[in-house]
Amino acid sequence: MSYHETHCKRCRKQDSHGHQESLIQDVASYPEKHQEFSLPEQVDVRLIILTHNRPQSLQRTLNALDVLELDGYSGHLDIFVDRNKSQELDPATVKVAESFIWSKGPSRVHLQDKHVGIYGQWVDSWRPSLDSNELAIIIEDDIDISPFAYRWLRQTHARYGHKDFISGYCLQDNNIRVTEGKNYNNELNQVEEEILRGHPAYFFRVAGSWAYAPHPVTWRLFQDWFHSEAKTVKHPYVLGAKLNTDWYKVFEKQHREDSMWTMWYIYFTDKHDLSALVSNIPQYTESNNSLVCNRLVKGLHYGPKNEKFDCDQELMKSWSESFVATEPNLPLIGYSGSLIGFR
């Protein structure tokens, strides 16, 4: 994998007219050959863990994967360990990654050969093959995952993966926020509670990244765009996704926009009118049945006072076939939190 990320201040070059060039103009260099960051084996599901310097949190995330139900399907665990901006690996994190033996299948640890940041970790950790049916769940190292996460993903993809407007599958079922209008920044499933309570899943214009399973086809297209056309985009603002754009603008003022790769993904999905399929099982069942839980460990986006210690109470512990949506069309919710229709 070759993906070089310079310090963000160096990324803010100006063109001859005094305008700032795209943040990723010098950040992203697409590998000349896709196979340079393609993984050799093909499996049914690939668990991709992104980590840097949180060894204890990484250990907990990995332990949760040891009870993941694969239902006889093949899996592979890939752990990507980034370096800091001084090009140093965290020894304790490396030790946890290399010491873990996954009981469900083979695993591999990838030590980045240079600092790639959250952009490089996310965008270039999985390149699905054109001739493969492989799915991947990309997980940061502060996420706990339910034993039934892959079962839900596999069955959901089998039912809805043919739809050409799907960006991917959000295992995250809370903190999905309305991004514009009168309900700005409110929890989406509370705004459309009457509609959504009757469906175990729905479509929303913005994908949540707390354990995300990109659709293989649209993910390849996003990667191709990110490493080519995106370099001409100075600011990936999206009118409808005002909440996310506002966050990104704050990060720009703080010189921290290199910590928000999702803004570029939102820009791409908006451009192509894509939506994510979001799990709504807790609201549908009126009980604690989350597929994933974010412990909000101190890092790029959360301080030490945010950490959660009750994820075990939120995660799904038993399975029902009713958790998987079966109707041919699901509610599609727009940026404002309003129902667009059923697709």
TORKOL-4160 file (C-alpha; in steps of 0.2 Angstrom, whole numbers, padded with zeros to 4 digits, m for minus):
343
<pt num="1" X="0000" Y="0000" Z="0000"/>
<pt num="2" X="0007" Y="0017" Z="m0004"/>
<pt num="3" X="m0003" Y="0032" Z="0003"/>
<pt num="4" X="0007" Y="0047" Z="0009"/>
<pt num="5" X="0000" Y="0060" Z="0021"/>
<pt num="6" X="0009" Y="0075" Z="0024"/>
<pt num="7" X="0006" Y="0087" Z="0038"/>
<pt num="8" X="m0011" Y="0096" Z="0035"/>
<pt num="9" X="m0003" Y="0113" Z="0035"/>
<pt num="10" X="0008" Y="0108" Z="0020"/>
<pt num="11" X="m0007" Y="0102" Z="0011"/>
<pt num="12" X="m0015" Y="0120" Z="0011"/>
<pt num="13" X="m0005" Y="0126" Z="m0005"/>
<pt num="14" X="m0012" Y="0140" Z="m0015"/>
<pt num="15" X="m0014" Y="0140" Z="m0033"/>
<pt num="16" X="m0009" Y="0155" Z="m0044"/>
<pt num="17" X="m0026" Y="0164" Z="m0040"/>
<pt num="18" X="m0023" Y="0163" Z="m0022"/>
<pt num="19" X="m0036" Y="0149" Z="m0019"/>
<pt num="20" X="m0032" Y="0134" Z="m0008"/>
<pt num="21" X="m0030" Y="0118" Z="m0017"/>
<pt num="22" X="m0039" Y="0102" Z="m0011"/>
<pt num="23" X="m0033" Y="0095" Z="0005"/>
<pt num="24" X="m0030" Y="0078" Z="m0003"/>
<pt num="25" X="m0021" Y="0086" Z="m0018"/>
<pt num="26" X="m0004" Y="0080" Z="m0011"/>
<pt num="27" X="m0011" Y="0068" Z="0002"/>
<pt num="28" X="m0017" Y="0054" Z="m0009"/>
<pt num="29" X="m0007" Y="0045" Z="m0022"/>
<pt num="30" X="m0016" Y="0031" Z="m0030"/>
<pt num="31" X="m0006" Y="0015" Z="m0031"/>
<pt num="32" X="m0001" Y="0012" Z="m0050"/>
<pt num="33" X="m0008" Y="m0006" Z="m0048"/>
<pt num="34" X="m0024" Y="m0010" Z="m0038"/>
<pt num="35" X="m0016" Y="m0026" Z="m0032"/>
<pt num="36" X="m0003" Y="m0017" Z="m0022"/>
<pt num="37" X="m0016" Y="m0014" Z="m0009"/>
<pt num="38" X="m0028" Y="m0028" Z="m0014"/>
<pt num="39" X="m0028" Y="m0043" Z="m0002"/>
<pt num="40" X="m0023" Y="m0060" Z="m0009"/>
<pt num="41" X="m0036" Y="m0072" Z="m0003"/>
<pt num="42" X="m0055" Y="m0070" Z="m0006"/>
<pt num="43" X="m0067" Y="m0074" Z="0008"/>
<pt num="44" X="m0085" Y="m0071" Z="0012"/>
<pt num="45" X="m0082" Y="m0058" Z="0025"/>
<pt num="46" X="m0067" Y="m0048" Z="0030"/>
<pt num="47" X="m0065" Y="m0039" Z="0046"/>
<pt num="48" X="m0054" Y="m0024" Z="0045"/>
<pt num="49" X="m0048" Y="m0016" Z="0061"/>
<pt num="50" X="m0041" Y="0001" Z="0060"/>
<pt num="51" X="m0029" Y="0006" Z="0075"/>
<pt num="52" X="m0015" Y="0018" Z="0080"/>
<pt num="53" X="m0011" Y="0020" Z="0098"/>
<pt num="54" X="m0025" Y="0013" Z="0109"/>
<pt num="55" X="m0019" Y="m0004" Z="0114"/>
<pt num="56" X="m0032" Y="m0008" Z="0128"/>
<pt num="57" X="m0046" Y="m0002" Z="0117"/>
<pt num="58" X="m0040" Y="m0012" Z="0102"/>
<pt num="59" X="m0039" Y="m0028" Z="0114"/>
<pt num="60" X="m0057" Y="m0026" Z="0118"/>
<pt num="61" X="m0063" Y="m0024" Z="0100"/>
<pt num="62" X="m0053" Y="m0039" Z="0095"/>
<pt num="63" X="m0060" Y="m0049" Z="0110"/>
<pt num="64" X="m0078" Y="m0046" Z="0103"/>
<pt num="65" X="m0073" Y="m0053" Z="0086"/>
<pt num="66" X="m0069" Y="m0069" Z="0095"/>
<pt num="67" X="m0088" Y="m0073" Z="0097"/>
<pt num="68" X="m0094" Y="m0067" Z="0080"/>
<pt num="69" X="m0105" Y="m0079" Z="0072"/>
<pt num="70" X="m0099" Y="m0083" Z="0054"/>
<pt num="71" X="m0113" Y="m0097" Z="0052"/>
<pt num="72" X="m0100" Y="m0108" Z="0042"/>
<pt num="73" X="m0095" Y="m0094" Z="0030"/>
<pt num="74" X="m0076" Y="m0090" Z="0028"/>
<pt num="75" X="m0069" Y="m0075" Z="0036"/>
<pt num="76" X="m0052" Y="m0066" Z="0037"/>
<pt num="77" X="m0046" Y="m0053" Z="0050"/>
<pt num="78" X="m0035" Y="m0039" Z="0045"/>
<pt num="79" X="m0028" Y="m0026" Z="0057"/>
<pt num="80" X="m0020" Y="m0010" Z="0050"/>
<pt num="81" X="m0009" Y="m0001" Z="0062"/>
<pt num="82" X="m0005" Y="0017" Z="0058"/>
<pt num="83" X="0011" Y="0027" Z="0063"/>
<pt num="84" X="0011" Y="0044" Z="0071"/>
<pt num="85" X="0017" Y="0059" Z="0061"/>
<pt num="86" X="0034" Y="0056" Z="0067"/>
<pt num="87" X="0033" Y="0040" Z="0058"/>
<pt num="88" X="0033" Y="0029" Z="0074"/>
<pt num="89" X="0023" Y="0014" Z="0078"/>
<pt num="90" X="0016" Y="0012" Z="0095"/>
<pt num="91" X="0024" Y="m0003" Z="0102"/>
<pt num="92" X="0010" Y="m0008" Z="0114"/>
<pt num="93" X="m0003" Y="m0007" Z="0100"/>
<pt num="94" X="0008" Y="m0018" Z="0089"/>
<pt num="95" X="0010" Y="m0031" Z="0103"/>
<pt num="96" X="m0009" Y="m0032" Z="0105"/>
<pt num="97" X="m0012" Y="m0034" Z="0086"/>
<pt num="98" X="0002" Y="m0047" Z="0083"/>
<pt num="99" X="m0002" Y="m0057" Z="0099"/>
<pt num="100" X="m0021" Y="m0059" Z="0095"/>
<pt num="101" X="m0026" Y="m0076" Z="0088"/>
<pt num="102" X="m0043" Y="m0075" Z="0080"/>
<pt num="103" X="m0053" Y="m0091" Z="0084"/>
<pt num="104" X="m0064" Y="m0089" Z="0068"/>
<pt num="105" X="m0051" Y="m0089" Z="0054"/>
<pt num="106" X="m0034" Y="m0083" Z="0048"/>
<pt num="107" X="m0028" Y="m0065" Z="0052"/>
<pt num="108" X="m0015" Y="m0053" Z="0046"/>
<pt num="109" X="m0007" Y="m0038" Z="0054"/>
<pt num="110" X="m0002" Y="m0023" Z="0042"/>
<pt num="111" X="0010" Y="m0011" Z="0049"/>
<pt num="112" X="0009" Y="0005" Z="0039"/>
<pt num="113" X="0026" Y="0009" Z="0032"/>
<pt num="114" X="0023" Y="0028" Z="0034"/>
<pt num="115" X="0009" Y="0038" Z="0043"/>
<pt num="116" X="m0006" Y="0038" Z="0032"/>
<pt num="117" X="m0019" Y="0045" Z="0044"/>
<pt num="118" X="m0037" Y="0041" Z="0045"/>
<pt num="119" X="m0040" Y="0045" Z="0027"/>
<pt num="120" X="m0027" Y="0031" Z="0022"/>
<pt num="121" X="m0033" Y="0019" Z="0034"/>
<pt num="122" X="m0051" Y="0020" Z="0029"/>
<pt num="123" X="m0050" Y="0022" Z="0010"/>
<pt num="124" X="m0036" Y="0010" Z="0006"/>
<pt num="125" X="m0038" Y="m0004" Z="0018"/>
<pt num="126" X="m0050" Y="m0014" Z="0007"/>
<pt num="127" X="m0051" Y="m0015" Z="m0012"/>
<pt num="128" X="m0064" Y="m0028" Z="m0017"/>
<pt num="129" X="m0061" Y="m0038" Z="m0032"/>
<pt num="130" X="m0073" Y="m0036" Z="m0047"/>
<pt num="131" X="m0076" Y="m0055" Z="m0047"/>
<pt num="132" X="m0078" Y="m0057" Z="m0029"/>
<pt num="133" X="m0094" Y="m0058" Z="m0018"/>
<pt num="134" X="m0083" Y="m0053" Z="m0003"/>
<pt num="135" X="m0090" Y="m0041" Z="0010"/>
<pt num="136" X="m0080" Y="m0031" Z="0023"/>
<pt num="137" X="m0084" Y="m0023" Z="0039"/>
<pt num="138" X="m0072" Y="m0009" Z="0043"/>
<pt num="139" X="m0071" Y="m0005" Z="0062"/>
<pt num="140" X="m0061" Y="0007" Z="0072"/>
<pt num="141" X="m0053" Y="0001" Z="0088"/>
<pt num="142" X="m0066" Y="0008" Z="0100"/>
<pt num="143" X="m0080" Y="m0001" Z="0093"/>
<pt num="144" X="m0088" Y="m0017" Z="0101"/>
<pt num="145" X="m0098" Y="m0028" Z="0089"/>
<pt num="146" X="m0112" Y="m0040" Z="0092"/>
<pt num="147" X="m0110" Y="m0059" Z="0088"/>
<pt num="148" X="m0124" Y="m0057" Z="0076"/>
<pt num="149" X="m0117" Y="m0042" Z="0066"/>
<pt num="150" X="m0111" Y="m0053" Z="0051"/>
<pt num="151" X="m0127" Y="m0063" Z="0050"/>
<pt num="152" X="m0137" Y="m0047" Z="0049"/>
<pt num="153" X="m0126" Y="m0040" Z="0036"/>
<pt num="154" X="m0125" Y="m0056" Z="0025"/>
<pt num="155" X="m0144" Y="m0058" Z="0025"/>
<pt num="156" X="m0147" Y="m0039" Z="0022"/>
<pt num="157" X="m0135" Y="m0038" Z="0008"/>
<pt num="158" X="m0143" Y="m0054" Z="0000"/>
<pt num="159" X="m0160" Y="m0045" Z="0000"/>
<pt num="160" X="m0155" Y="m0027" Z="m0005"/>
<pt num="161" X="m0138" Y="m0027" Z="m0012"/>
<pt num="162" X="m0145" Y="m0027" Z="m0030"/>
<pt num="163" X="m0152" Y="m0009" Z="m0028"/>
<pt num="164" X="m0141" Y="0003" Z="m0038"/>
<pt num="165" X="m0142" Y="0017" Z="m0025"/>
<pt num="166" X="m0134" Y="0009" Z="m0010"/>
<pt num="167" X="m0118" Y="0016" Z="m0004"/>
<pt num="168" X="m0116" Y="0003" Z="0010"/>
<pt num="169" X="m0123" Y="m0004" Z="0026"/>
<pt num="170" X="m0123" Y="0005" Z="0043"/>
<pt num="171" X="m0122" Y="m0007" Z="0058"/>
<pt num="172" X="m0123" Y="0009" Z="0068"/>
<pt num="173" X="m0140" Y="0012" Z="0074"/>
<pt num="174" X="m0139" Y="0028" Z="0085"/>
<pt num="175" X="m0131" Y="0045" Z="0083"/>
<pt num="176" X="m0138" Y="0046" Z="0065"/>
<pt num="177" X="m0142" Y="0064" Z="0064"/>
<pt num="178" X="m0153" Y="0075" Z="0054"/>
<pt num="179" X="m0141" Y="0086" Z="0044"/>
<pt num="180" X="m0152" Y="0101" Z="0039"/>
<pt num="181" X="m0169" Y="0110" Z="0042"/>
<pt num="182" X="m0179" Y="0112" Z="0058"/>
<pt num="183" X="m0173" Y="0096" Z="0065"/>
<pt num="184" X="m0155" Y="0100" Z="0062"/>
<pt num="185" X="m0144" Y="0088" Z="0073"/>
<pt num="186" X="m0158" Y="0079" Z="0081"/>
<pt num="187" X="m0158" Y="0060" Z="0081"/>
<pt num="188" X="m0166" Y="0054" Z="0065"/>
<pt num="189" X="m0175" Y="0039" Z="0072"/>
<pt num="190" X="m0184" Y="0051" Z="0085"/>
<pt num="191" X="m0189" Y="0063" Z="0071"/>
<pt num="192" X="m0197" Y="0050" Z="0060"/>
<pt num="193" X="m0202" Y="0038" Z="0075"/>
<pt num="194" X="m0219" Y="0034" Z="0069"/>
<pt num="195" X="m0213" Y="0029" Z="0052"/>
<pt num="196" X="m0197" Y="0020" Z="0057"/>
<pt num="197" X="m0203" Y="0010" Z="0071"/>
<pt num="198" X="m0212" Y="m0002" Z="0059"/>
<pt num="199" X="m0196" Y="m0006" Z="0050"/>
<pt num="200" X="m0180" Y="m0015" Z="0056"/>
<pt num="201" X="m0170" Y="m0005" Z="0043"/>
<pt num="202" X="m0171" Y="0011" Z="0032"/>
<pt num="203" X="m0161" Y="0021" Z="0019"/>
<pt num="204" X="m0153" Y="0038" Z="0024"/>
<pt num="205" X="m0142" Y="0049" Z="0013"/>
<pt num="206" X="m0128" Y="0050" Z="0025"/>
<pt num="207" X="m0118" Y="0034" Z="0031"/>
<pt num="208" X="m0113" Y="0032" Z="0049"/>
<pt num="209" X="m0095" Y="0026" Z="0051"/>
<pt num="210" X="m0096" Y="0016" Z="0067"/>
<pt num="211" X="m0093" Y="0000" Z="0059"/>
<pt num="212" X="m0097" Y="0002" Z="0041"/>
<pt num="213" X="m0099" Y="m0011" Z="0027"/>
<pt num="214" X="m0097" Y="m0002" Z="0011"/>
<pt num="215" X="m0106" Y="m0010" Z="m0004"/>
<pt num="216" X="m0091" Y="m0017" Z="m0015"/>
<pt num="217" X="m0096" Y="m0009" Z="m0031"/>
<pt num="218" X="m0099" Y="0008" Z="m0025"/>
<pt num="219" X="m0084" Y="0007" Z="m0014"/>
<pt num="220" X="m0073" Y="0004" Z="m0029"/>
<pt num="221" X="m0080" Y="0019" Z="m0038"/>
<pt num="222" X="m0077" Y="0030" Z="m0022"/>
<pt num="223" X="m0059" Y="0024" Z="m0021"/>
<pt num="224" X="m0056" Y="0028" Z="m0040"/>
<pt num="225" X="m0064" Y="0045" Z="m0038"/>
<pt num="226" X="m0055" Y="0049" Z="m0022"/>
<pt num="227" X="m0038" Y="0045" Z="m0030"/>
<pt num="228" X="m0042" Y="0055" Z="m0046"/>
<pt num="229" X="m0056" Y="0068" Z="m0048"/>
<pt num="230" X="m0057" Y="0072" Z="m0029"/>
<pt num="231" X="m0040" Y="0081" Z="m0030"/>
<pt num="232" X="m0048" Y="0095" Z="m0040"/>
<pt num="233" X="m0061" Y="0098" Z="m0026"/>
<pt num="234" X="m0055" Y="0112" Z="m0015"/>
<pt num="235" X="m0069" Y="0110" Z="m0001"/>
<pt num="236" X="m0081" Y="0094" Z="m0001"/>
<pt num="237" X="m0095" Y="0104" Z="0006"/>
<pt num="238" X="m0113" Y="0097" Z="0003"/>
<pt num="239" X="m0128" Y="0109" Z="0004"/>
<pt num="240" X="m0140" Y="0095" Z="0011"/>
<pt num="241" X="m0127" Y="0088" Z="0023"/>
<pt num="242" X="m0126" Y="0105" Z="0032"/>
<pt num="243" X="m0122" Y="0097" Z="0049"/>
<pt num="244" X="m0107" Y="0087" Z="0042"/>
<pt num="245" X="m0101" Y="0102" Z="0032"/>
<pt num="246" X="m0102" Y="0113" Z="0047"/>
<pt num="247" X="m0091" Y="0101" Z="0057"/>
<pt num="248" X="m0079" Y="0100" Z="0043"/>
<pt num="249" X="m0078" Y="0119" Z="0042"/>
<pt num="250" X="m0074" Y="0120" Z="0060"/>
<pt num="251" X="m0060" Y="0107" Z="0058"/>
<pt num="252" X="m0054" Y="0117" Z="0043"/>
<pt num="253" X="m0052" Y="0132" Z="0055"/>
<pt num="254" X="m0043" Y="0121" Z="0068"/>
<pt num="255" X="m0032" Y="0113" Z="0054"/>
<pt num="256" X="m0040" Y="0096" Z="0058"/>
<pt num="257" X="m0049" Y="0092" Z="0043"/>
<pt num="258" X="m0037" Y="0078" Z="0039"/>
<pt num="259" X="m0047" Y="0069" Z="0053"/>
<pt num="260" X="m0064" Y="0069" Z="0044"/>
<pt num="261" X="m0063" Y="0057" Z="0029"/>
<pt num="262" X="m0081" Y="0055" Z="0029"/>
<pt num="263" X="m0084" Y="0072" Z="0022"/>
<pt num="264" X="m0077" Y="0066" Z="0006"/>
<pt num="265" X="m0088" Y="0051" Z="0006"/>
<pt num="266" X="m0103" Y="0061" Z="0009"/>
<pt num="267" X="m0098" Y="0072" Z="m0005"/>
<pt num="268" X="m0096" Y="0057" Z="m0017"/>
<pt num="269" X="m0113" Y="0049" Z="m0012"/>
<pt num="270" X="m0122" Y="0065" Z="m0014"/>
<pt num="271" X="m0115" Y="0068" Z="m0031"/>
<pt num="272" X="m0121" Y="0050" Z="m0036"/>
<pt num="273" X="m0137" Y="0051" Z="m0026"/>
<pt num="274" X="m0132" Y="0036" Z="m0015"/>
<pt num="275" X="m0140" Y="0031" Z="0002"/>
<pt num="276" X="m0134" Y="0020" Z="0015"/>
<pt num="277" X="m0145" Y="0006" Z="0023"/>
<pt num="278" X="m0146" Y="0009" Z="0041"/>
<pt num="279" X="m0150" Y="m0004" Z="0055"/>
<pt num="280" X="m0165" Y="0001" Z="0065"/>
<pt num="281" X="m0167" Y="m0015" Z="0076"/>
<pt num="282" X="m0167" Y="m0007" Z="0093"/>
<pt num="283" X="m0181" Y="0005" Z="0089"/>
<pt num="284" X="m0190" Y="m0009" Z="0079"/>
<pt num="285" X="m0189" Y="m0021" Z="0094"/>
<pt num="286" X="m0190" Y="m0008" Z="0107"/>
<pt num="287" X="m0176" Y="m0016" Z="0116"/>
<pt num="288" X="m0157" Y="m0015" Z="0117"/>
<pt num="289" X="m0152" Y="m0025" Z="0101"/>
<pt num="290" X="m0138" Y="m0014" Z="0094"/>
<pt num="291" X="m0126" Y="m0023" Z="0081"/>
<pt num="292" X="m0112" Y="m0011" Z="0087"/>
<pt num="293" X="m0108" Y="0000" Z="0101"/>
<pt num="294" X="m0095" Y="0015" Z="0101"/>
<pt num="295" X="m0086" Y="0016" Z="0117"/>
<pt num="296" X="m0081" Y="0034" Z="0113"/>
<pt num="297" X="m0063" Y="0031" Z="0119"/>
<pt num="298" X="m0051" Y="0047" Z="0119"/>
<pt num="299" X="m0044" Y="0050" Z="0102"/>
<pt num="300" X="m0046" Y="0061" Z="0086"/>
<pt num="301" X="m0064" Y="0066" Z="0090"/>
<pt num="302" X="m0068" Y="0062" Z="0108"/>
<pt num="303" X="m0061" Y="0068" Z="0125"/>
<pt num="304" X="m0058" Y="0057" Z="0140"/>
<pt num="305" X="m0075" Y="0062" Z="0148"/>
<pt num="306" X="m0085" Y="0054" Z="0134"/>
<pt num="307" X="m0080" Y="0036" Z="0136"/>
<pt num="308" X="m0094" Y="0024" Z="0138"/>
<pt num="309" X="m0093" Y="0009" Z="0149"/>
<pt num="310" X="m0110" Y="0001" Z="0146"/>
<pt num="311" X="m0109" Y="m0006" Z="0129"/>
<pt num="312" X="m0112" Y="m0024" Z="0135"/>
<pt num="313" X="m0130" Y="m0018" Z="0139"/>
<pt num="314" X="m0133" Y="m0011" Z="0122"/>
<pt num="315" X="m0127" Y="m0025" Z="0111"/>
<pt num="316" X="m0138" Y="m0039" Z="0103"/>
<pt num="317" X="m0136" Y="m0055" Z="0113"/>
<pt num="318" X="m0149" Y="m0066" Z="0104"/>
<pt num="319" X="m0155" Y="m0068" Z="0087"/>
<pt num="320" X="m0172" Y="m0067" Z="0078"/>
<pt num="321" X="m0175" Y="m0068" Z="0059"/>
<pt num="322" X="m0187" Y="m0053" Z="0062"/>
<pt num="323" X="m0171" Y="m0042" Z="0064"/>
<pt num="324" X="m0169" Y="m0043" Z="0045"/>
<pt num="325" X="m0180" Y="m0032" Z="0034"/>
<pt num="326" X="m0189" Y="m0042" Z="0021"/>
<pt num="327" X="m0201" Y="m0030" Z="0012"/>
<pt num="328" X="m0195" Y="m0026" Z="m0006"/>
<pt num="329" X="m0194" Y="m0007" Z="m0002"/>
<pt num="330" X="m0188" Y="0002" Z="0013"/>
<pt num="331" X="m0191" Y="0020" Z="0019"/>
<pt num="332" X="m0179" Y="0033" Z="0011"/>
<pt num="333" X="m0175" Y="0047" Z="0023"/>
<pt num="334" X="m0168" Y="0063" Z="0016"/>
<pt num="335" X="m0155" Y="0075" Z="0023"/>
<pt num="336" X="m0169" Y="0085" Z="0032"/>
<pt num="337" X="m0176" Y="0070" Z="0041"/>
<pt num="338" X="m0191" Y="0069" Z="0031"/>
<pt num="339" X="m0198" Y="0053" Z="0022"/>
<pt num="340" X="m0194" Y="0054" Z="0003"/>
<pt num="341" X="m0203" Y="0038" Z="m0001"/>
<pt num="342" X="m0200" Y="0019" Z="m0001"/>
<pt num="343" X="m0186" Y="0012" Z="m0012"/>
